[in-house]
Amino acid sequence: MRASGRTENCQIGVFAAHATGRGHTLVDRELYLSKSWTEDRERCWAARVPDDRAFAAKGELARAIILRALASPLPVGRVAADSAYGQDTHFRRFLEDHQLSYVVAVPKPQQVHGPRIDHLIGQAPPEAWQRLSAGSGTKGERFYDWAAARLPAA
């Protein structure tokens, strides 16, 4: 199936995990279906997708998962997400409105409350940066350079 110049022949999961220093586990999920899937009811029927399943963007699905987590007894300390969510201003605003700390990847030209990320990075003094581990991966410790900046309120 082709849509917007891309081949979309699979479903994608949006997942939530709970992580501590002792380990992590998956706690919730939503199935992302592209419009090419949700508009093809015969295809959905063949894949046993319920008839009432409509298109929802990945950010919408993630917001629903987070709302369920906030309503549960699960402690929600912060949210981490990749650039698919980081470049979604509605998703970031949602996190801020719910007073959740978050770390999301954003493309360099992305604007965050005014300035572009690459401009903010360029303004950080060398002493602001720290190299920290993001934990062990399949190839050993994963180190990243981090600097914190207080951004203007939205």
C-alpha positions in Angstrom: 0.0 0.0 0.0 1.4 3.4 -0.9 0.5 6.6 0.9 2.3 10.0 0.7 5.1 8.4 -1.3 5.8 5.8 1.4 5.1 2.1 1.6 3.0 1.4 4.6 2.4 -2.3 4.9 2.6 -2.8 8.7 1.3 -1.7 12.0 3.4 0.1 14.6 3.1 -0.1 18.3 3.3 2.9 20.6 4.5 1.6 24.0 5.0 2.8 27.6 7.6 1.3 29.9 8.2 1.8 33.6 11.9 2.0 34.4 13.8 2.1 37.6 17.4 1.4 38.5 16.4 -2.2 39.1 14.9 -2.8 35.7 12.1 -2.0 33.3 8.9 -3.5 32.0 6.2 -2.6 29.4 3.1 -1.3 31.0 0.8 -0.2 28.2 0.6 -0.1 24.4 -1.5 1.2 21.5 -1.6 0.0 17.9 -0.8 2.8 15.4 -2.4 2.3 12.1 -1.8 4.7 9.2 -4.6 6.3 7.4 -4.0 4.0 4.5 -4.9 1.2 6.9 -7.9 2.8 8.7 -9.5 3.9 5.4 -9.3 0.4 4.0 -11.9 -1.4 6.1 -11.6 -4.6 4.1 -7.9 -4.8 4.9 -8.6 -4.0 8.6 -11.3 -6.7 8.7 -8.8 -9.2 7.2 -6.3 -8.3 9.9 -9.0 -8.5 12.6 -8.8 -4.7 13.4 -12.1 -3.7 15.1 -14.5 -1.8 12.9 -14.6 1.1 15.3 -10.8 1.7 15.1 -10.2 5.1 13.5 -7.0 6.9 12.6 -5.1 8.4 15.5 -1.7 10.0 15.2 1.2 8.5 17.3 1.2 11.6 19.6 -2.6 11.1 20.3 -2.0 7.5 21.2 0.9 8.4 23.5 -1.2 11.0 25.2 -3.9 8.4 25.9 -1.3 6.0 27.3 0.1 8.8 29.6 -3.4 9.7 30.8 -4.0 6.1 31.7 -0.7 6.0 33.6 -1.5 9.2 35.5 -4.9 7.7 36.5 -3.2 4.5 37.8 -1.2 3.9 40.9 1.9 3.7 38.8 4.4 6.5 39.8 5.1 8.7 36.7 8.3 10.6 37.3 9.2 11.7 33.8 8.6 10.9 30.1 11.2 10.0 27.5 10.4 9.8 23.8 12.1 9.9 20.5 11.9 12.7 17.9 8.6 11.4 16.4 7.1 12.8 19.7 9.7 15.5 20.4 8.9 17.4 17.3 5.1 17.3 18.1 4.5 20.6 19.8 1.0 19.3 21.0 2.7 16.4 22.7 5.3 18.6 24.4 2.6 21.0 25.5 0.5 18.1 26.9 3.5 17.1 29.0 4.0 20.6 30.3 0.3 21.1 31.0 0.4 17.9 33.2 3.6 19.2 34.9 5.6 16.1 33.7 9.3 16.3 33.4 10.4 15.0 30.0 13.3 14.3 27.8 12.5 14.1 24.1 14.7 14.1 21.0 14.1 17.0 18.7 15.6 17.8 15.3 18.2 20.5 15.4 16.1 23.1 13.5 13.1 22.5 15.9 11.9 25.6 17.7 11.2 25.1 21.4 9.4 28.1 23.0 11.1 30.5 20.6 14.7 29.7 19.8 15.8 26.8 17.6 17.5 23.9 19.4 20.7 24.2 17.5 20.9 27.9 18.6 20.3 26.9 22.2 23.0 24.3 22.0 25.4 26.8 20.6 24.8 29.2 23.6 25.5 26.6 26.3 29.0 27.2 27.8 31.4 24.3 27.9 31.0 23.9 31.7 27.3 23.3 31.3 27.9 19.9 29.5 28.2 16.6 31.3 28.8 13.2 29.8 26.4 10.7 31.4 25.5 7.1 30.9 22.0 6.2 29.6 22.6 2.7 30.8 24.0 -0.5 29.4 23.1 -1.4 25.8 24.0 -4.4 23.7 27.4 -2.8 23.0 28.1 -1.6 26.5 27.5 1.7 28.3 25.7 4.3 26.2 27.2 7.7 27.0 25.6 11.0 25.9 26.6 14.6 26.4 23.9 16.6 28.3 23.3 20.2 29.2 20.3 21.6 31.1 18.6 24.8 30.2 15.6 26.5 31.6 13.3 27.4 28.7 10.8 30.2 28.7 7.3 29.3 29.8 4.9 28.6 27.0 
